[in-house]
Amino acid sequence: SGKFFIVKRYIDINQIETFKVEVEMFEKISHPNIISYIGTDSDDTKIGYNFLHLEFMPCGSLKKLIETYGAFPENLIKIFLKQIVSVLLYLHNDKKIAHRDIKCDNILIDTNGIVKLSDFGCAAILGEEGFNGLKGTLPWCAPEVIRNEKYNLKCDIWSLGCTIIEMGGLKPWGNTIDNHYQ
């Protein structure tokens, strides 16, 4: 096609399940504010070498922009927030999917200011009993997730609130916690 794309590689045998989850999610979803899934590839000569092909986002992540230019002004946060909420409405209402790792590092931006949610390795479809298990990045996790209680799609709303704080130039919970659970 002549278009640029990125290759996300999973080279650790322990990442195979995350790779499978991400592929399963990408095959179920399509939205203007979700990074486009192109396909997969693997190296049959090396166990655990799997590759995910995704849309190229030239401006990188919101986290990278914050690190480079500082906190976003309120009007820009509103523009990004509207797009992210659109994705969450689609995932939650139409697909019953929780992303479970919403943060600026997983929100990418193109040269037109369009943001797209990426990294669906922690995502899951809501079952009758909800979710359990610690998934995502700790400072962005809802309290019920951290307490290892049953939780639902609203866990993404908590993470979105933390992401708004992050867009404003602060870290959720300051510098006291920085663990990542997958």
Secondary structure as UniProt FT lines:
FT   STRAND          5..10
FT   HELIX           13..15
FT   HELIX           16..28
FT   TURN            32..33
FT   STRAND          37..42
FT   TURN            44..45
FT   TURN            47..48
FT   STRAND          50..55
FT   TURN            58..59
FT   HELIX           62..69
FT   HELIX           74..89
FT   HELIX           90..95
FT   STRAND          97..98
FT   HELIX           104..106
FT   STRAND          107..109
FT   TURN            111..112
FT   STRAND          115..117
FT   TURN            121..122
FT   STRAND          124..125
FT   TURN            128..129
FT   STRAND          136..137
FT   HELIX           138..140
FT   HELIX           143..146
FT   TURN            147..148
FT   TURN            153..154
FT   HELIX           155..167
FT   TURN            168..169
FT   TURN            172..175
FT   STRAND          180..181
//
